[in-house]
């Protein structure tokens, strides 16, 4: 069953929720569109990594864990030119 979308005066379309769900994309994800020679489009969801995946990515086994108080003290010292 085809889904009809409307083109705005600016040449834009809005993909309906059911289309986005079918592509498996969420807010913040990207969509790849290939222009095919016969005037058709091929659309694929380009899902990003969840934001939670960045936690711990800079952690090194040799680096000790710091408390929020220690981080605040280090930041204050840096701003005061003491570091």
N, C-alpha and C positions, 0 to 999 in steps of 0.2 A: 504494500500500500504506500504510494508516494506521499511525501510530506511537502506541502507547498509553503514556501517562505516568501516574504514580501521585500522588495528592494526599496530602500528609502531614497529620498532626493539626493542624498550624499553618496549613493551607490553602496550602501551598507546593508547587511542582513543580520538578523538576530537568529541564532540557532536555538530552537526550542529545547526545553528541558529533556524531553524524551530523546532527542538527537544527542545531546551531550551525555546522557546516561548510556546510550548505546555505544558511544565512542569511549566511554570510561574516563571522561575528563571531569575535573572539578575546577572551581575557581582558582586561578593562578597557573593552571596547566596550559600548555600550548597545543595548537592544532596544526598539523602539516597538511597543505593542500597542493596536490599535483594537478597541473593543467594538462589534460589529455588532448591528443590531436583532433579527436572527433567532437570537440566542444563540451566534453564532459569533465567533471572534476573527480579526483580521488581524494577523499578526506580521511585522515588518520589522527587519532588522538596521540599526543606526545606527552604522556603523563610524567610529571616531575616527581622528584623524591619528596616524601613527607618532611615537613620542617623538623620533626623530631630526629631525623637522621643526622642532623648537623651536631647534635649534642655529643661532646666527647671527641670530635674529630681532630682537635688540636692537642689532645692529651698525649703526653709522652710518658712511658713508664719511669723515666728518670726524673720527671718533674713532680714534686710533692703537691698534694692537694692543699689548697688555701681556703680559709673560711672567708665569708663575705666581709667580716670585720678587717681581716688582713688585706683583702683586696681594696677596701675603702681607704685604709691607711696608706697603702702604696700609691693609690691614685692621688690622695691629698698631698703626699710628699712630692710626687711628680709635678703637680700643679704649683707647689710652693718652691720648686727648683731645688729640692733637697735630694733628689734621686740622681 
